[in-house]
Amino acid sequence: DRPVKTGDLKYGVNFFGHRANLPAFYIRLAQETGAVARIAYGMPQKDGKFRFDCSAPIGFENYQDPAENSIRNLEKVVTYLEKIIRAEPAMWAMFHPVWPDVYKLIDPDLLR
């Protein structure tokens, strides 16, 4: 579900003001099963411990167009994620580049 090459951008969701490659499989899964999603995360505390928390339930809307369905529902999730990440940016990591513009900085061969 996550494109790895720049030309494979599938959903182009706005994430921190830039088009981003983010997976949307969990949105389809939630919609197909009638489930809601929650974002779970841990936040470091001043005493060195982590506080684990989660978002309120995130329900997804159904749109006729499959691409619009993924994009608009994914935007609900990333809007919440941005708030969490801004609070502790050093605690966030992705295993694949999120923004296509950084591919050329990481591995020029990914641009092919």
C-alpha distances in whole Angstrom, upper triangle without the diagonal:
4,6,9,12,14,14,10,10,8,10,12,13,17,17,20,21,19,16,13,9,8,5,7,6,10,11,11,12,15,16,16,18,20,19,19,18,19,19,21,22,25,28,30,34,37,38,36,34,31,30,27,26,24,23,25,23,20,20,18,20,19,19,20,17,14,13,16,15,11,13,16,15,13,16,18,16,16,20,21,19,21,24,23,22,25,28,27,25,26,24,20,18,15,14,12,14,13,15,15,19,19,18,21,23,21,20,22,20,17,18,19
4,6,9,11,12,9,8,8,9,11,12,15,15,18,19,16,13,10,6,6,5,8,9,12,13,14,15,17,19,19,21,23,22,21,19,20,19,20,21,24,26,28,32,35,37,34,32,29,29,27,26,24,23,25,24,21,22,20,21,21,21,22,19,16,14,17,16,13,13,17,16,13,15,18,16,15,19,20,17,19,22,22,20,23,25,24,22,23,21,18,15,12,11,9,10,9,12,12,15,15,14,18,19,17,17,18,17,14,15,17
4,6,8,8,5,6,7,9,10,12,15,15,18,19,16,13,10,6,8,8,11,12,15,16,17,18,21,22,22,24,26,25,24,22,23,22,24,24,27,29,31,35,37,39,36,35,32,32,30,29,27,26,28,27,24,25,22,24,23,22,23,20,17,14,17,18,14,14,18,18,15,17,20,18,17,21,22,20,21,24,24,22,24,27,26,23,24,24,20,17,13,12,9,9,9,11,10,13,14,12,15,17,15,15,16,14,11,12,13
4,7,9,7,8,10,13,13,15,17,17,19,20,16,14,11,8,10,11,14,15,18,20,20,21,24,25,26,28,29,28,27,25,25,24,25,25,27,29,31,34,37,39,35,35,32,33,30,30,28,28,31,29,27,28,26,27,27,26,27,24,21,18,21,21,18,18,21,21,18,20,23,21,19,22,24,21,22,25,25,22,25,27,26,23,23,23,19,16,12,11,7,8,9,10,9,12,12,9,12,14,12,11,12,11,7,9,11
4,6,5,7,10,13,13,16,18,18,20,20,16,14,12,10,12,14,17,18,21,22,22,24,27,27,28,30,32,31,30,28,29,27,28,28,30,32,34,37,40,41,38,38,35,36,34,33,32,31,33,32,29,30,28,29,28,27,27,24,21,19,21,23,19,19,22,23,20,21,25,23,21,24,26,23,24,27,27,25,27,30,28,25,26,25,22,19,15,14,10,10,11,11,8,11,11,8,10,13,12,10,10,9,5,6,7
4,5,6,10,12,11,14,16,16,18,17,14,11,10,9,12,15,17,19,22,23,23,25,27,28,29,31,33,32,31,28,29,27,29,29,31,32,34,37,40,42,39,39,36,36,34,34,32,31,33,32,29,30,27,28,28,26,27,23,21,18,20,22,19,18,21,22,19,20,24,22,20,23,25,23,22,26,27,24,26,29,28,24,25,26,22,20,16,16,12,10,10,9,5,8,9,7,9,12,12,11,10,10,7,6,8
4,6,9,12,11,15,17,18,20,19,16,13,12,11,14,16,18,19,23,23,23,25,27,27,28,31,32,32,31,29,30,29,31,31,34,35,37,40,43,45,42,42,39,39,37,36,34,33,35,33,30,30,28,28,27,25,25,21,19,16,19,21,18,17,21,22,20,21,25,24,22,25,27,25,25,29,29,27,28,32,31,28,29,29,25,23,19,19,15,13,13,12,9,11,13,11,12,16,16,14,13,12,9,7,8
4,6,9,10,13,16,17,20,19,16,13,11,9,12,12,14,16,19,19,19,22,24,24,25,27,29,28,28,26,27,26,28,29,31,33,35,39,42,43,41,40,37,37,34,34,31,30,32,30,27,27,25,25,24,23,23,19,17,14,17,18,16,15,19,20,17,19,22,21,20,23,25,23,23,27,27,25,27,31,30,27,28,28,24,21,18,17,13,13,12,12,9,13,14,12,15,17,17,15,15,14,10,10,10
4,6,6,10,12,14,17,16,13,9,8,6,9,11,12,15,18,17,18,20,22,22,24,26,27,27,26,24,25,24,26,27,29,31,33,37,39,41,39,38,35,35,32,31,29,27,29,28,25,25,22,22,22,20,21,17,15,12,14,16,13,12,16,17,14,16,19,18,17,19,22,20,20,24,25,23,25,28,27,24,26,26,22,20,17,17,13,12,10,10,8,11,13,12,15,17,17,17,16,16,12,12,13
4,6,9,12,14,18,17,14,10,9,7,9,9,10,12,15,15,14,17,19,19,20,23,24,24,23,21,23,22,25,26,29,31,34,37,40,42,39,38,35,34,32,30,28,26,27,26,22,22,19,19,18,17,17,14,11,8,11,12,10,9,13,14,12,14,17,17,16,19,21,20,20,24,25,23,25,28,28,26,27,27,23,21,18,18,15,14,12,12,11,15,17,16,18,21,20,20,20,19,16,15,16
4,6,9,11,15,15,12,9,8,7,8,8,8,11,14,13,13,16,18,17,19,22,22,22,21,19,21,20,23,24,27,29,32,35,38,40,38,36,33,32,30,28,25,23,24,23,19,19,16,16,16,14,15,12,10,7,8,10,7,6,10,11,9,10,14,14,13,15,18,17,18,21,22,21,23,26,26,24,26,25,22,20,17,18,16,15,12,12,12,15,17,17,20,22,21,22,22,22,18,18,19
4,7,9,12,11,9,5,5,6,8,10,11,14,16,15,16,19,20,20,22,25,25,24,23,21,22,21,23,24,27,28,31,34,37,39,37,36,32,32,30,28,25,24,25,24,20,21,18,18,18,17,18,15,13,10,11,12,10,7,11,12,10,10,14,14,12,14,17,16,16,20,21,19,21,24,24,22,24,24,20,19,17,18,15,13,10,9,10,12,15,15,18,19,20,20,21,21,17,17,19
4,6,10,9,8,5,5,7,7,10,10,14,15,13,16,18,19,19,21,23,23,22,20,18,19,17,21,21,24,25,28,31,34,36,34,33,30,29,27,25,22,20,22,21,17,18,16,16,17,16,18,15,14,11,10,12,9,6,8,10,7,7,10,11,9,10,14,13,13,16,17,17,18,21,22,20,22,22,18,18,16,18,16,14,10,10,12,14,16,17,20,21,21,22,23,24,20,20,22
4,7,6,5,5,6,9,10,13,13,17,18,16,19,21,21,21,24,26,25,24,22,19,20,18,21,21,24,24,27,30,32,35,33,32,29,28,26,24,22,20,21,21,18,19,17,18,19,18,20,18,17,14,13,14,12,9,10,12,9,7,11,11,8,9,12,12,11,14,16,15,15,19,20,18,21,21,18,18,16,19,17,14,11,10,12,13,15,17,20,21,21,23,24,25,21,21,24
4,5,5,6,6,9,9,12,13,17,17,16,19,21,21,22,25,26,26,24,21,18,18,16,18,18,20,21,23,26,28,31,29,29,26,25,23,22,20,18,20,20,17,19,18,19,21,21,23,21,20,16,16,17,14,11,12,13,10,8,11,10,6,8,10,9,7,11,13,11,12,15,16,14,17,17,14,14,13,16,15,12,9,9,12,13,14,16,19,19,19,22,23,24,21,21,24
4,6,8,9,12,12,16,17,21,20,20,23,25,24,25,28,30,29,27,24,21,20,17,19,18,20,20,22,25,27,30,28,28,25,24,23,22,20,19,21,22,20,22,21,22,24,24,27,24,23,20,19,20,18,15,15,16,13,11,13,12,9,9,11,10,7,10,12,10,10,13,14,12,15,16,13,14,14,18,16,14,11,10,13,13,14,17,19,19,20,22,23,25,22,22,26
4,7,9,13,14,17,18,22,22,21,24,26,26,26,29,31,30,29,26,23,23,20,23,22,24,24,26,28,30,33,32,32,29,28,27,25,24,22,24,24,22,23,22,23,25,23,26,24,23,19,18,20,18,14,15,17,14,12,14,14,11,11,14,13,10,13,16,14,13,17,18,16,19,20,17,18,17,20,18,15,12,10,13,13,14,17,19,19,20,23,23,26,23,22,25
4,6,10,12,15,17,20,21,21,23,25,26,26,29,31,30,29,26,24,23,21,24,23,25,25,27,30,32,35,33,33,30,30,28,27,25,23,25,26,23,24,22,23,24,23,25,22,21,18,17,19,17,14,15,17,14,12,15,15,12,13,16,14,12,16,17,15,15,19,19,17,19,20,17,17,16,18,16,13,10,7,9,9,11,14,16,16,18,20,20,22,19,18,21
4,7,9,13,14,18,19,18,20,23,23,24,26,28,28,27,25,22,23,21,23,23,26,26,29,32,34,37,35,34,31,31,29,27,25,24,25,25,22,23,21,21,22,21,22,19,18,14,15,17,14,11,13,15,12,11,15,15,12,13,16,15,14,17,19,17,18,21,22,19,21,22,18,18,15,17,15,12,9,6,8,9,12,13,16,17,17,19,19,20,17,16,19
4,6,10,12,15,17,16,18,21,21,22,24,26,26,25,23,20,21,18,21,21,23,24,26,30,32,35,32,32,28,28,26,25,23,22,24,23,20,22,20,21,22,21,22,20,18,14,15,16,13,11,13,14,11,11,14,13,10,13,15,13,13,16,17,15,17,20,20,17,19,19,16,14,12,14,11,9,5,5,7,9,11,12,15,16,16,17,18,19,15,15,18
4,7,10,12,14,15,16,18,20,20,22,24,25,24,22,19,20,18,20,21,23,25,27,31,33,35,33,32,29,29,26,25,23,22,24,23,20,21,19,21,21,20,22,19,16,13,15,16,12,11,14,14,11,12,15,14,12,15,17,14,15,19,19,17,19,22,21,19,20,20,16,14,11,12,9,8,5,6,7,11,11,11,15,16,15,16,17,17,14,14,17
4,7,9,11,11,13,15,16,17,19,21,22,20,18,16,16,15,17,18,21,22,25,28,31,33,31,29,26,26,23,22,20,19,21,20,17,18,16,18,19,19,21,18,15,13,14,14,10,10,13,12,8,10,13,11,9,13,14,12,13,17,16,15,18,20,20,18,19,18,15,13,10,11,9,9,7,9,11,14,14,14,18,19,18,19,20,20,17,18,20
4,6,8,9,10,12,13,15,16,18,19,17,16,14,15,14,16,18,21,23,26,29,33,34,32,30,26,26,23,22,19,19,20,19,16,17,15,17,17,18,19,17,14,12,14,13,9,10,13,11,8,11,13,11,11,15,15,13,15,19,18,17,20,22,22,20,22,20,16,15,12,12,11,12,10,12,14,17,17,17,21,22,20,21,22,22,18,19,21
4,5,5,7,9,10,11,13,15,16,14,14,12,14,14,16,18,22,24,27,31,34,36,33,31,28,27,24,22,19,18,19,17,14,14,12,14,14,14,16,14,11,10,11,10,6,8,10,9,6,10,11,10,11,14,15,14,16,19,19,19,22,24,24,22,24,22,19,18,15,16,15,15,13,15,17,20,21,20,24,25,24,24,26,25,21,22,24
4,5,5,6,9,10,11,12,14,13,13,12,14,15,17,19,23,25,29,32,35,37,34,32,28,27,24,23,20,19,20,17,15,15,13,15,14,15,17,16,12,12,14,11,9,11,13,11,10,13,14,12,14,17,18,16,19,22,21,21,24,26,26,25,26,24,20,19,16,17,16,17,16,18,19,23,23,23,26,27,25,26,27,26,23,24,25
4,5,5,6,8,10,10,12,10,10,8,11,11,14,16,20,23,26,29,33,34,32,29,26,24,21,19,16,15,16,14,12,12,11,13,14,16,18,17,14,14,15,12,10,12,13,10,9,13,13,11,13,16,15,15,18,20,19,20,23,24,24,23,25,22,19,19,17,18,17,19,17,20,22,25,25,25,28,29,27,28,30,29,25,27,28
4,5,5,6,9,10,10,9,9,8,11,12,15,18,22,24,28,31,34,36,34,31,28,26,23,20,17,15,16,13,10,9,7,10,10,12,14,14,11,12,12,9,7,10,10,7,7,11,10,9,12,15,15,15,18,20,19,20,23,25,25,24,27,24,21,21,19,20,19,20,18,20,22,25,26,26,29,30,29,30,31,31,27,28,29
4,5,5,6,9,10,10,11,11,14,16,19,22,25,28,31,34,38,39,37,35,31,29,26,24,20,19,19,16,13,12,9,11,10,12,13,13,10,11,12,9,8,11,12,9,10,14,14,13,16,18,18,18,21,23,23,24,27,28,29,28,30,27,24,24,21,22,21,22,20,22,23,27,27,27,31,32,30,31,32,31,27,28,29
4,5,5,6,8,8,10,10,13,15,17,20,24,27,30,33,37,38,36,33,29,28,24,22,19,18,18,15,13,12,11,13,12,15,16,16,13,15,16,12,11,15,15,12,13,16,16,14,17,20,19,19,22,24,23,24,27,29,29,28,30,27,24,24,21,22,22,23,21,24,25,29,29,29,32,33,31,32,34,32,29,30,31
4,6,5,6,5,6,7,11,13,16,19,23,26,29,32,35,36,35,32,28,26,23,20,17,16,15,11,10,9,8,11,11,14,16,17,14,16,16,12,12,15,14,11,12,15,14,13,16,18,17,18,21,22,22,23,26,27,28,28,29,27,24,24,22,23,23,25,22,25,27,30,30,30,34,35,33,34,36,35,31,32,34
4,5,5,6,8,10,14,16,19,22,26,29,32,35,38,40,38,35,31,29,26,23,20,18,17,13,11,9,7,8,8,11,13,14,12,14,14,10,10,14,13,10,12,15,14,14,17,19,19,20,23,24,24,26,28,29,30,30,32,30,27,27,25,26,25,26,24,26,28,31,32,32,35,36,35,35,37,36,32,33,34
4,6,8,11,12,16,19,21,25,28,31,35,37,41,42,40,37,33,32,28,26,22,21,20,16,15,12,11,12,10,13,14,15,13,16,16,12,13,16,16,14,15,18,18,17,20,22,22,23,26,27,27,28,31,32,33,33,34,32,29,29,26,27,26,28,26,28,29,33,33,33,37,38,36,36,38,36,33,34,35
4,5,9,11,15,18,20,23,27,30,33,36,39,40,38,35,32,30,26,24,21,20,18,15,14,12,12,13,13,16,17,19,16,19,19,15,15,19,19,15,17,20,18,18,21,23,22,23,26,27,27,28,31,32,32,33,34,31,29,29,27,28,28,29,27,30,31,35,35,35,38,39,38,38,40,39,35,36,37
4,7,10,14,17,19,23,26,29,33,35,39,40,38,35,31,29,25,23,19,18,16,12,12,9,9,11,11,15,17,19,17,19,19,15,15,18,17,14,16,19,17,17,20,22,21,22,25,26,26,28,30,31,32,32,34,31,29,29,28,29,29,30,28,30,32,35,36,36,40,40,39,40,41,40,37,38,39
4,7,10,13,15,19,23,26,29,31,35,36,34,31,28,25,22,19,16,15,13,9,9,8,9,12,13,16,19,20,18,20,19,16,15,18,17,13,15,17,15,14,18,19,18,19,23,23,22,25,27,28,28,29,31,28,26,26,25,26,27,28,26,29,31,34,34,34,38,38,37,38,40,39,35,37,38
4,7,10,13,17,20,23,26,28,32,33,32,29,25,23,19,16,13,11,10,6,6,5,7,11,13,16,19,20,18,19,18,15,15,16,15,11,13,15,12,11,15,16,15,16,19,20,19,21,24,24,25,26,28,25,23,24,23,25,26,27,24,27,29,32,32,33,36,37,35,37,39,38,35,36,37
4,7,10,13,17,19,23,25,29,30,29,26,22,20,16,14,10,9,8,6,5,7,8,12,15,17,21,21,19,19,18,15,14,16,15,11,11,13,11,9,12,14,12,13,16,17,16,18,21,21,22,22,24,21,20,20,20,22,22,24,21,24,26,29,29,30,33,33,32,33,36,35,32,33,35
4,6,10,13,16,19,22,25,26,25,22,18,16,13,10,6,5,6,5,6,9,11,15,18,21,24,24,22,22,21,18,16,17,16,13,12,14,11,9,12,13,10,11,14,14,13,15,18,18,19,20,22,19,17,19,19,21,22,23,21,24,27,29,29,30,33,33,31,33,36,36,32,34,36
4,7,10,13,16,19,22,24,22,20,16,14,11,8,5,5,8,8,8,12,14,17,20,22,25,25,23,22,21,19,17,17,17,14,12,13,11,8,10,11,8,8,12,12,10,12,15,15,15,16,18,15,14,15,15,18,19,20,18,21,24,26,26,27,30,30,28,30,33,33,30,32,34
4,7,10,14,16,20,21,19,16,13,11,7,6,4,7,10,11,12,15,17,21,23,26,29,29,26,25,25,23,20,21,20,17,16,17,15,12,13,14,11,10,13,13,10,12,15,14,14,16,17,13,13,15,15,18,20,21,20,23,26,28,27,28,32,31,29,31,34,34,31,33,35
4,7,10,13,17,18,16,13,10,8,6,6,6,9,12,14,15,18,20,24,26,28,32,31,28,27,27,25,22,22,22,20,17,18,16,13,14,15,11,10,12,12,8,10,13,12,11,13,13,10,10,12,14,17,19,20,19,22,25,27,25,27,30,29,27,30,33,33,30,32,35
4,7,9,13,14,12,10,6,5,4,6,9,12,15,17,18,22,24,27,30,32,35,35,32,31,31,29,26,26,26,23,21,21,20,17,17,18,14,12,14,13,10,11,13,11,10,12,12,9,10,13,15,18,21,22,21,24,27,29,27,28,31,30,28,31,34,35,32,34,37
4,6,10,11,10,8,5,5,6,8,11,13,16,19,20,24,26,29,32,34,37,37,34,33,32,31,28,27,27,25,23,22,21,18,17,18,15,13,14,12,9,10,12,9,7,11,11,8,10,14,17,20,22,23,22,24,28,29,27,29,32,30,28,31,35,36,33,35,38
4,7,8,6,6,4,6,9,11,14,17,20,23,24,28,30,33,36,38,41,40,38,36,36,34,31,31,31,29,26,26,25,22,21,21,18,16,17,15,12,12,13,10,8,11,10,8,12,15,18,21,24,24,24,26,30,30,28,30,33,30,29,32,35,37,34,37,40
4,5,5,5,6,7,10,12,16,18,21,24,26,29,32,35,38,40,43,43,41,39,38,37,34,33,33,31,29,28,27,24,23,23,20,19,19,17,14,15,15,12,11,14,13,12,15,19,22,25,27,28,27,29,33,33,31,34,36,33,32,36,39,40,38,40,43
4,5,7,9,10,14,16,19,22,25,28,29,33,35,38,42,43,47,46,44,42,41,40,38,37,36,34,32,31,30,27,26,26,23,22,22,19,17,17,17,14,12,16,15,14,18,21,25,27,30,30,30,32,35,35,33,35,38,35,34,37,40,42,40,42,45
4,6,9,11,14,17,20,23,26,29,31,34,37,40,43,45,49,48,46,44,44,42,39,39,38,36,34,34,32,29,29,29,26,24,24,22,19,20,20,17,15,19,17,16,20,23,26,28,31,32,32,34,38,38,35,38,40,37,36,39,42,44,42,44,47
4,7,10,13,16,19,22,25,28,30,33,36,39,42,44,47,46,44,42,42,40,38,37,37,35,32,32,31,28,27,27,24,23,23,21,18,18,19,16,14,17,15,13,17,19,23,25,28,29,29,31,35,35,33,35,37,34,33,36,39,41,39,41,44
4,7,10,13,17,20,23,25,27,31,33,37,40,42,45,44,42,40,40,38,36,35,35,33,31,31,29,26,26,26,23,21,22,21,17,18,19,16,14,17,16,13,17,19,22,24,28,29,29,31,35,35,33,35,37,35,33,36,40,41,39,41,44
4,6,10,13,16,19,22,23,27,29,33,36,38,41,40,38,37,36,35,32,32,32,29,27,27,25,22,22,23,19,18,19,18,14,15,17,14,12,15,14,11,14,17,20,22,25,26,26,28,32,33,31,32,35,33,31,34,38,39,36,39,41
4,6,10,13,16,19,21,24,27,30,34,36,39,39,37,36,35,33,30,30,30,27,25,25,23,21,21,21,17,16,18,16,13,15,16,13,12,16,16,13,15,18,21,23,26,27,26,29,32,34,32,34,37,34,33,36,39,40,37,39,42
4,7,11,14,16,18,21,24,27,30,33,36,36,33,33,32,30,27,28,27,24,23,23,21,18,19,19,16,15,17,15,12,14,16,14,13,16,16,13,14,17,19,22,24,26,24,27,31,32,31,32,35,34,32,35,38,39,36,38,40
4,7,10,12,14,18,21,24,27,30,33,33,31,30,29,27,25,25,24,21,20,20,18,15,17,17,13,13,15,13,11,13,16,13,14,16,18,14,15,18,20,22,25,26,24,27,30,32,31,32,36,34,33,35,38,39,36,38,40
4,7,9,11,14,17,21,24,26,30,30,27,27,26,24,22,22,21,18,17,17,15,12,14,14,11,11,14,12,10,13,16,14,15,17,19,16,15,18,19,22,24,25,22,25,29,30,30,31,35,33,32,35,37,38,34,36,39
4,6,8,11,14,18,21,23,27,27,25,25,23,21,20,20,18,15,15,15,12,10,12,12,8,10,12,11,10,13,15,14,16,18,20,17,17,19,20,23,24,25,22,24,28,30,29,31,34,34,32,35,37,38,34,36,38
4,6,9,13,16,19,22,26,26,25,25,23,21,20,20,18,15,15,16,12,11,14,13,10,12,15,14,13,17,18,18,19,21,24,21,20,23,23,26,27,28,25,27,30,32,32,34,37,37,36,38,40,41,37,38,41
4,6,10,13,16,19,23,24,22,23,21,18,17,18,16,13,14,15,11,10,14,14,11,14,17,16,15,19,21,20,22,23,26,23,22,23,23,26,27,27,24,27,30,32,32,33,37,37,36,38,40,40,36,37,40
4,7,10,13,16,19,20,19,19,17,14,14,15,13,9,10,11,8,8,11,11,10,12,15,15,15,18,20,20,22,23,25,23,21,22,22,24,25,25,22,24,27,29,30,31,34,35,34,35,37,37,34,35,37
4,7,10,13,17,18,17,17,16,12,13,14,12,9,11,12,9,10,13,14,13,15,18,18,19,21,23,24,25,26,29,26,24,25,24,26,26,27,24,26,28,31,32,32,36,36,35,37,39,38,35,35,37
4,7,10,13,14,13,14,12,9,9,11,9,6,9,10,8,10,13,14,14,16,18,19,20,22,24,25,26,26,29,27,25,25,24,26,25,26,22,24,26,29,30,31,34,35,34,35,37,36,33,33,35
4,6,10,12,12,13,10,7,10,11,8,7,10,11,10,12,15,15,16,18,20,22,23,24,26,28,29,29,32,30,28,28,27,28,27,28,24,25,27,30,31,32,35,36,36,37,38,38,34,34,35
4,7,9,9,11,9,6,9,11,9,9,12,14,13,15,18,18,19,21,23,25,26,27,29,31,32,32,34,33,30,30,28,29,28,28,25,26,28,30,32,32,36,37,36,37,38,37,33,34,35
4,6,7,9,7,5,9,10,9,9,12,14,14,16,18,19,21,22,24,26,27,28,30,32,33,32,35,34,31,31,28,30,28,28,25,25,26,29,31,31,34,36,36,36,36,36,32,32,33
4,6,9,8,7,11,12,12,13,15,17,17,19,21,22,24,25,27,29,30,31,33,35,36,35,38,37,33,33,31,32,30,29,26,27,27,30,32,32,35,37,37,37,37,36,33,32,33
4,6,5,6,9,10,11,12,14,15,17,19,20,21,24,24,26,28,29,30,31,34,35,34,36,35,32,31,28,29,27,27,24,24,24,27,29,29,32,34,34,34,33,33,29,29,29
4,6,5,6,9,10,11,12,14,16,17,18,20,22,23,24,27,28,28,30,32,33,32,34,33,29,28,25,26,24,24,21,22,22,25,27,27,30,32,31,31,31,30,27,26,27
4,5,5,6,9,10,10,12,15,16,16,18,20,21,22,25,26,26,27,30,31,29,32,30,27,26,23,24,22,21,18,19,19,22,24,23,26,28,28,28,28,28,24,23,24
4,5,5,6,8,10,10,12,14,15,16,19,20,21,23,25,25,26,29,30,29,32,30,27,27,24,26,23,23,19,20,20,23,25,25,28,30,30,30,30,30,27,26,27
4,6,6,6,8,10,11,13,14,16,18,19,20,23,24,24,26,28,30,28,31,30,26,26,24,25,23,23,20,21,22,25,26,27,30,31,31,31,32,31,28,28,29
4,6,5,6,8,10,11,12,14,16,16,18,21,21,22,24,26,27,25,28,26,23,23,20,21,19,19,16,17,19,22,23,23,27,28,27,28,29,28,24,24,26
4,6,5,6,9,10,10,12,15,15,16,19,20,20,22,24,25,24,26,25,22,22,19,21,19,18,15,15,17,19,21,22,25,26,26,27,27,27,24,23,25
4,5,5,7,9,10,11,13,15,15,18,19,20,21,24,25,24,27,26,23,23,22,24,22,21,18,18,20,22,24,25,28,29,29,30,31,31,27,27,29
4,5,5,7,9,10,12,13,15,17,18,19,21,23,24,23,26,25,22,22,20,22,21,21,18,19,21,23,25,26,29,30,29,30,31,32,28,28,30
4,5,5,6,9,10,10,12,15,16,16,18,20,21,20,23,21,18,18,17,19,18,17,14,15,17,20,21,22,25,26,26,27,28,28,25,25,27
4,5,5,6,9,10,10,13,14,15,16,19,20,19,22,21,18,19,18,20,19,18,14,15,18,20,21,22,26,26,26,28,29,29,26,26,28
4,6,6,7,9,10,12,13,15,16,18,20,20,23,21,19,20,19,22,21,21,17,18,21,23,24,26,29,29,29,31,32,33,29,29,31
4,5,5,6,9,10,11,12,14,16,17,17,20,18,15,17,16,19,18,18,15,17,20,22,22,24,27,27,26,28,30,31,27,28,30
4,5,5,6,9,10,10,12,14,15,14,17,16,13,14,14,17,16,16,12,14,17,19,19,21,24,24,23,26,27,28,25,25,28
4,5,5,7,9,10,11,13,15,15,18,17,15,17,17,20,20,19,15,16,19,21,21,23,26,26,26,28,30,31,28,28,31
4,5,5,7,9,10,11,13,14,17,16,14,16,17,20,20,20,16,18,21,23,23,25,28,28,27,30,32,33,29,30,33
4,5,5,6,8,10,11,11,14,12,10,12,13,16,17,16,13,15,19,20,20,22,25,25,24,26,29,30,26,27,30
4,5,5,6,9,10,9,13,13,10,13,14,17,17,16,13,14,18,19,19,21,24,23,23,26,28,29,26,27,30
4,6,5,6,9,10,13,13,12,15,16,20,21,20,17,18,22,22,22,25,28,26,26,29,31,33,30,31,34
4,6,5,7,8,11,10,9,13,14,18,19,19,17,18,22,23,22,25,28,26,25,28,31,32,29,30,34
4,5,5,5,8,8,6,10,12,16,17,16,14,16,19,20,19,21,24,22,22,25,28,29,26,28,31
4,6,5,9,10,9,13,15,19,19,18,16,17,21,21,20,23,25,23,23,27,29,31,28,29,32
4,6,9,9,10,14,17,20,22,21,19,20,24,24,23,26,28,26,26,29,32,34,31,32,36
4,6,6,7,11,14,18,20,19,18,19,23,23,21,24,27,24,24,27,30,32,29,31,34
4,5,6,9,12,15,17,16,15,16,20,20,18,20,23,20,20,24,26,28,26,27,31
4,6,8,12,14,17,16,16,18,21,21,18,21,23,20,19,23,26,28,26,27,31
4,7,10,13,16,16,16,18,22,22,20,22,24,22,21,24,27,28,26,28,31
4,7,10,12,13,12,15,18,19,17,19,21,19,18,21,24,26,23,25,28
4,7,9,10,10,13,16,17,14,16,19,17,15,18,21,22,20,22,25
4,6,7,7,11,13,15,13,13,17,16,13,16,19,19,17,19,22
4,7,9,12,14,16,13,13,16,15,12,14,17,17,15,18,20
4,6,9,10,13,10,10,13,13,10,11,14,14,11,14,16
4,6,7,9,7,7,10,10,8,10,13,14,11,12,15
4,7,9,8,9,13,13,12,14,15,16,13,14,17
4,5,6,8,11,11,11,13,14,16,13,13,16
4,5,6,8,10,10,11,11,13,10,9,12
4,6,7,8,10,11,11,13,11,10,14
4,5,5,6,9,10,12,10,10,14
4,5,5,6,7,9,6,7,11
4,6,6,5,8,7,7,10
4,6,7,10,10,10,14
4,7,9,9,10,13
4,5,6,8,10
4,5,6,8
4,5,6
4,5
4
